[in-house]
Amino acid sequence: MATSQTTEVMQAPVGRVETNRTALRWWLKTVIATLFCLVLVGGATRLTDSGLSITEWKPIHGVIPPLSVAEWEEEFQLYKQIPEYQQINKGMSLDEFKSIFWWEWAHRFLARAVGLVFGLPLLFFWLSGRVEKRLRLPLVGLLALGGFQGFIGWWMVSSGLSVRTDVSQYRLATHLTIACMIFSACVWIMRGLTPQQVDRPPTAHSHLAAGGLAFLALFQIYLGALVAGLDAGFTYNTWPLMDGAIIPPDLFVQNPWWINLFENPKTVQFVHRCGAYLLLALTLVHMIQSVRLTPGTTHAKGAIVLFGLVCIQAAIGVTTLLLHVPIEMGLLHQAGGLVVLGYAITHWRGFYGEFTKDQAVSA
């Protein structure tokens, strides 16, 4: 009887920890879904050239859109003062302005929504004792990084308000990369809170290979942001040849040579293509090795899925390029990049198993 009572006392906290982890997982899934939508709306904002339609940063008041004709005219007059209107969109009607305004407003609204979706439940889980000690600092760090991301977003927009007719590709790439880092961290933590089978890894270094693939997927998104920032996807719309060659000429015509990697549209697009080829080749090698050494394991199955997703994403990328980047394909390509990144993080985290419960806090 004493042994049975002791067992019940020991098992009760474990059950509460599992309940808490389930709640945290659903919360993080909601955050991840909201981030996914935020990145896609950001991509639509870029593809529709809507990102400079709101020329002021109003973190609180900006959640309320114009509600009267006078307020719409005020916003429109502010837009008329920037180079994009004066050099590209001069003569635009108020209705045409509204069509780009709503994309940017929706992007900023979703960004604020992510802060609430992340911050308020975190506060509740923390105060109710449902956040495990090991997760407290990472989650608070993510909340702080999200706040900093808001500043980065304005820093990006401000680059196109005075001299340029668009935003800096450097700042655009920084903004998107930080968003994807937050997305990846949420996926990592959610995966760590998920019960999972831990199989023998194919090699002692397979976790490093999986981590490298996840990093390369993130780097590909960074390169894609440079392509978007330079509108490089609207040029050289052939494949597999680019400008009539496998390795096109004039890749390093600017001085110093390295500036071409960031400011020459041809070079940036070519590097993005090469990054895709490299990711495809490495995921293929990783899959072959995993299936050959540990067939049927979760690691092998994960490697197969990851390779399949990269193949699909590559096909979407080529189609997007050949069709001269229609908005639907551009958004599908961006969504595919996030799916590949999210699954690469999930596959990598699977080598470490579920977070241990020795530091769990139950409520």
C-alpha positions as CSV (number, residue, x, y, z in Angstrom):
1,M,0.0,0.0,0.0
2,A,2.8,2.4,0.9
3,T,4.6,1.6,-2.3
4,S,1.4,2.3,-4.3
5,Q,0.8,5.6,-2.6
6,T,4.4,6.6,-3.2
7,T,4.1,5.8,-6.9
8,E,0.9,7.8,-7.2
9,V,2.7,10.8,-5.6
10,M,5.6,10.5,-7.9
11,Q,3.4,10.1,-11.0
12,A,1.0,13.0,-10.4
13,P,3.6,15.8,-11.1
14,V,4.6,14.0,-14.3
15,G,1.0,14.0,-15.5
16,R,0.7,17.7,-14.8
17,V,4.0,18.3,-16.7
18,E,2.6,16.5,-19.7
19,T,-0.6,18.5,-19.6
20,N,1.4,21.7,-19.3
21,R,3.6,20.7,-22.3
22,T,0.5,20.0,-24.4
23,A,-0.8,23.5,-23.7
24,L,2.6,25.0,-24.5
25,R,2.8,23.0,-27.8
26,W,-0.6,24.3,-28.9
27,W,0.4,27.8,-28.0
28,L,3.6,27.6,-30.0
29,K,1.8,26.0,-33.0
30,T,-0.5,29.1,-33.0
31,V,2.5,31.4,-32.8
32,I,4.2,29.5,-35.7
33,A,1.1,29.6,-37.8
34,T,0.8,33.4,-37.2
35,L,4.4,33.9,-38.1
36,F,3.9,31.9,-41.2
37,C,1.1,34.1,-42.3
38,L,3.1,37.2,-41.3
39,V,6.0,36.3,-43.6
40,L,3.7,35.5,-46.5
41,V,1.9,38.9,-46.1
42,G,5.3,40.5,-46.0
43,G,6.2,38.7,-49.2
44,A,2.9,40.0,-50.8
45,T,3.7,43.5,-49.6
46,R,7.1,43.3,-51.4
47,L,5.7,41.7,-54.6
48,T,2.9,44.4,-54.8
49,D,5.4,47.2,-54.0
50,S,3.3,48.2,-51.0
51,G,5.9,48.4,-48.4
52,L,6.4,52.2,-48.5
53,S,2.8,53.1,-48.5
54,I,2.8,53.9,-44.8
55,T,5.5,56.5,-44.2
56,E,5.3,56.8,-40.4
57,W,6.0,54.4,-37.5
58,K,3.1,54.4,-35.1
59,P,3.5,51.2,-32.9
60,I,0.3,51.8,-31.0
61,H,-1.9,54.3,-32.9
62,G,-0.9,52.7,-36.2
63,V,-3.2,49.7,-35.5
64,I,-6.2,51.9,-36.5
65,P,-6.4,52.5,-40.2
66,P,-7.8,55.7,-41.8
67,L,-11.5,55.9,-41.0
68,S,-12.6,59.0,-43.0
69,V,-11.9,60.6,-46.3
70,A,-9.8,63.3,-44.6
71,E,-7.6,60.6,-42.9
72,W,-7.2,58.8,-46.2
73,E,-6.1,62.1,-47.9
74,E,-3.7,62.8,-45.1
75,E,-2.0,59.4,-45.5
76,F,-2.0,59.9,-49.3
77,Q,-0.3,63.3,-49.0
78,L,2.4,61.8,-46.8
79,Y,3.0,59.1,-49.5
80,K,3.2,61.7,-52.2
81,Q,6.3,63.2,-50.5
82,I,8.5,60.2,-51.0
83,P,10.6,59.3,-54.0
84,E,8.6,56.1,-54.9
85,Y,5.5,58.2,-55.6
86,Q,7.3,61.1,-57.3
87,Q,9.4,58.9,-59.6
88,I,7.3,55.8,-60.1
89,N,3.7,56.2,-59.0
90,K,3.0,59.9,-59.8
91,G,-0.6,60.4,-60.8
92,M,-1.8,57.4,-58.7
93,S,-5.4,57.7,-57.6
94,L,-6.6,57.5,-54.0
95,D,-8.2,54.1,-54.7
96,E,-4.9,52.8,-56.1
97,F,-3.1,54.1,-53.1
98,K,-5.6,52.3,-50.8
99,S,-4.8,49.0,-52.6
100,I,-1.2,49.2,-51.6
101,F,-1.9,50.7,-48.2
102,W,-4.0,47.8,-47.1
103,W,-1.1,45.3,-47.8
104,E,1.3,47.2,-45.6
105,W,-1.3,47.8,-42.9
106,A,-2.1,44.1,-42.8
107,H,1.6,43.3,-42.5
108,R,2.0,45.6,-39.6
109,F,-1.2,44.5,-38.0
110,L,-0.1,40.8,-38.1
111,A,3.3,41.8,-36.6
112,R,1.5,43.4,-33.7
113,A,-0.8,40.3,-33.5
114,V,2.2,38.0,-33.2
115,G,3.4,40.0,-30.2
116,L,0.1,39.5,-28.5
117,V,-0.3,35.9,-29.5
118,F,3.2,35.3,-28.0
119,G,3.4,37.6,-25.1
120,L,0.0,37.3,-23.4
121,P,-0.1,33.5,-23.2
122,L,3.6,33.5,-22.1
123,L,2.6,35.8,-19.2
124,F,-0.2,33.5,-18.2
125,F,1.8,30.3,-18.5
126,W,4.6,31.9,-16.5
127,L,2.4,33.2,-13.7
128,S,0.6,29.9,-13.4
129,G,3.9,28.0,-13.1
130,R,3.6,26.1,-16.4
131,V,6.9,27.3,-18.0
132,E,9.8,25.0,-17.2
133,K,12.9,26.6,-15.9
134,R,15.0,25.7,-18.9
135,L,12.6,27.5,-21.2
136,R,12.2,30.7,-19.4
137,L,15.2,32.6,-20.7
138,P,14.8,31.3,-24.3
139,L,11.1,32.4,-24.4
140,V,11.8,35.8,-22.9
141,G,14.7,36.2,-25.3
142,L,12.3,35.4,-28.2
143,L,9.9,38.0,-27.0
144,A,12.6,40.6,-26.8
145,L,13.9,39.6,-30.3
146,G,10.3,40.0,-31.6
147,G,10.2,43.5,-30.2
148,F,13.6,44.3,-31.8
149,Q,12.2,42.9,-35.1
150,G,9.6,45.7,-35.0
151,F,12.4,48.2,-34.9
152,I,14.2,46.4,-37.7
153,G,11.0,46.6,-39.8
154,W,10.9,50.3,-39.5
155,W,14.6,50.6,-40.1
156,M,14.0,48.7,-43.4
157,V,11.1,50.9,-44.4
158,S,12.9,54.1,-43.6
159,S,15.6,53.3,-46.1
160,G,13.2,53.9,-48.9
161,L,11.6,57.2,-47.7
162,S,14.2,59.8,-48.7
163,V,16.5,58.9,-51.6
164,R,15.7,55.4,-52.8
165,T,12.5,54.3,-54.5
166,D,12.5,51.0,-52.7
167,V,13.9,49.6,-49.4
168,S,17.6,48.5,-49.0
169,Q,18.1,44.8,-50.0
170,Y,20.5,44.6,-47.0
171,R,17.8,45.6,-44.6
172,L,15.1,43.5,-46.3
173,A,17.3,40.4,-45.9
174,T,18.0,41.2,-42.3
175,H,14.3,41.7,-41.5
176,L,13.3,38.4,-43.2
177,T,16.2,36.5,-41.7
178,I,15.3,37.6,-38.1
179,A,11.7,36.6,-38.7
180,C,12.8,33.2,-39.9
181,M,15.1,32.8,-36.8
182,I,12.2,33.5,-34.5
183,F,10.1,31.0,-36.5
184,S,12.9,28.4,-36.3
185,A,13.3,28.9,-32.5
186,C,9.6,28.4,-32.0
187,V,9.7,25.2,-34.0
188,W,12.8,24.0,-32.1
189,I,11.1,24.5,-28.7
190,M,7.8,23.0,-29.8
191,R,9.6,19.9,-31.1
192,G,11.5,19.6,-27.9
193,L,8.3,19.6,-25.9
194,T,6.8,16.8,-28.1
195,P,7.1,13.1,-27.0
196,Q,9.1,11.3,-29.6
197,Q,11.0,8.1,-30.3
198,V,14.7,8.4,-30.1
199,D,16.4,6.0,-32.6
200,R,20.0,5.3,-33.1
201,P,21.5,8.0,-35.4
202,P,23.1,6.9,-38.7
203,T,26.5,8.2,-37.6
204,A,28.0,10.0,-34.6
205,H,27.9,13.3,-36.6
206,S,24.5,13.0,-38.2
207,H,23.1,15.7,-35.9
208,L,25.7,18.1,-37.2
209,A,24.8,17.3,-40.8
210,A,21.1,17.9,-40.0
211,G,22.0,21.2,-38.3
212,G,24.1,22.2,-41.3
213,L,21.1,21.5,-43.6
214,A,18.9,23.7,-41.4
215,F,21.4,26.5,-41.5
216,L,21.7,26.2,-45.3
217,A,17.9,26.4,-45.6
218,L,18.0,29.6,-43.6
219,F,20.8,31.0,-45.6
220,Q,18.9,30.2,-48.8
221,I,16.0,32.4,-47.5
222,Y,18.5,35.2,-46.8
223,L,19.8,34.9,-50.4
224,G,16.2,34.9,-51.6
225,A,15.6,38.1,-49.8
226,L,18.6,39.7,-51.6
227,V,17.1,38.5,-54.9
228,A,13.7,40.1,-53.9
229,G,15.3,43.3,-52.7
230,L,17.1,43.8,-56.1
231,D,14.1,42.5,-58.2
232,A,16.7,40.0,-59.5
233,G,14.0,37.4,-60.1
234,F,12.5,39.5,-63.0
235,T,15.7,39.1,-65.0
236,Y,17.4,36.1,-66.6
237,N,14.2,34.1,-66.6
238,T,15.7,30.9,-68.2
239,W,16.8,27.6,-66.7
240,P,19.1,25.7,-66.5
241,L,21.1,28.2,-68.5
242,M,21.4,31.8,-67.2
243,D,22.2,34.5,-69.7
244,G,23.0,31.7,-72.2
245,A,25.5,29.8,-70.0
246,I,25.8,27.5,-67.1
247,I,28.1,30.1,-65.5
248,P,27.0,33.5,-66.9
249,P,29.5,36.2,-67.7
250,D,29.9,39.5,-65.9
251,L,29.4,38.2,-62.4
252,F,32.1,40.4,-60.9
253,V,32.0,43.6,-63.0
254,Q,31.6,45.9,-59.9
255,N,34.5,46.9,-57.7
256,P,35.3,45.7,-55.1
257,W,34.5,42.2,-56.4
258,W,32.6,41.2,-53.3
259,I,30.0,43.9,-53.6
260,N,28.6,41.9,-56.6
261,L,27.5,39.3,-54.1
262,F,25.0,41.9,-52.6
263,E,24.4,44.5,-55.3
264,N,24.7,42.9,-58.7
265,P,21.3,41.3,-59.6
266,K,22.9,38.8,-61.9
267,T,25.4,37.6,-59.3
268,V,22.9,37.5,-56.5
269,Q,20.5,35.4,-58.6
270,F,23.3,33.1,-59.6
271,V,24.5,32.6,-56.0
272,H,20.9,31.9,-55.0
273,R,20.7,29.2,-57.7
274,C,23.9,27.7,-56.6
275,G,22.7,27.6,-53.0
276,A,19.6,25.7,-54.2
277,Y,21.8,23.2,-56.0
278,L,24.0,22.7,-52.9
279,L,21.0,22.2,-50.6
280,L,19.5,19.7,-53.0
281,A,22.7,17.8,-53.3
282,L,23.4,17.7,-49.6
283,T,19.9,16.6,-48.6
284,L,20.2,13.8,-51.2
285,V,23.5,12.6,-49.6
286,H,22.1,12.9,-46.1
287,M,19.0,10.9,-47.2
288,I,21.1,8.1,-48.9
289,Q,23.4,7.8,-45.9
290,S,20.5,7.8,-43.4
291,V,18.5,5.2,-45.3
292,R,21.6,3.0,-45.9
293,L,22.8,3.0,-42.3
294,T,19.6,3.1,-40.3
295,P,16.7,2.1,-42.6
296,G,13.2,2.5,-41.1
297,T,14.2,4.8,-38.3
298,T,12.7,8.2,-37.6
299,H,15.9,9.8,-38.8
300,A,15.8,8.0,-42.1
301,K,12.2,8.8,-42.6
302,G,12.8,12.4,-41.7
303,A,15.7,12.6,-44.2
304,I,13.5,11.3,-47.0
305,V,10.7,13.8,-46.3
306,L,13.3,16.7,-46.1
307,F,14.7,15.7,-49.5
308,G,11.2,15.5,-51.0
309,L,10.4,19.0,-49.7
310,V,13.6,20.4,-51.1
311,C,12.8,18.8,-54.5
312,I,9.3,20.3,-54.5
313,Q,10.7,23.7,-53.4
314,A,13.3,23.6,-56.2
315,A,10.6,22.8,-58.8
316,I,8.5,25.8,-57.5
317,G,11.6,28.0,-57.7
318,V,12.3,27.1,-61.3
319,T,8.6,27.6,-62.2
320,T,8.5,30.9,-60.5
321,L,11.6,32.1,-62.4
322,L,10.3,30.9,-65.8
323,L,7.0,32.6,-65.3
324,H,8.6,35.9,-64.4
325,V,7.6,35.8,-60.8
326,P,3.8,36.1,-60.8
327,I,2.6,37.0,-57.3
328,E,0.9,33.6,-56.7
329,M,4.1,31.7,-57.5
330,G,6.3,34.1,-55.6
331,L,4.3,33.6,-52.5
332,L,4.2,29.8,-53.0
333,H,8.0,29.9,-53.3
334,Q,8.3,31.9,-50.1
335,A,5.9,29.5,-48.3
336,G,7.9,26.5,-49.6
337,G,11.1,28.0,-48.2
338,L,9.4,28.3,-44.7
339,V,8.1,24.8,-44.9
340,V,11.6,23.4,-45.8
341,L,13.2,25.5,-43.0
342,G,10.6,24.4,-40.4
343,Y,11.0,20.7,-41.3
344,A,14.8,21.0,-41.4
345,I,14.6,22.3,-37.8
346,T,12.2,19.6,-36.8
347,H,14.5,16.9,-38.3
348,W,17.5,18.3,-36.6
349,R,15.8,18.5,-33.2
350,G,14.8,14.9,-33.6
351,F,18.4,13.8,-32.9
352,Y,18.2,15.3,-29.4
353,G,14.8,13.9,-28.3
354,E,12.3,15.5,-26.0
355,F,13.4,17.9,-23.3
356,T,14.2,16.1,-20.1
357,K,11.6,16.6,-17.3
358,D,14.1,16.9,-14.4
359,Q,13.7,20.7,-14.4
360,A,10.0,20.7,-15.1
361,V,7.6,23.0,-13.2
362,S,4.1,21.6,-12.7
363,A,1.0,23.5,-11.8
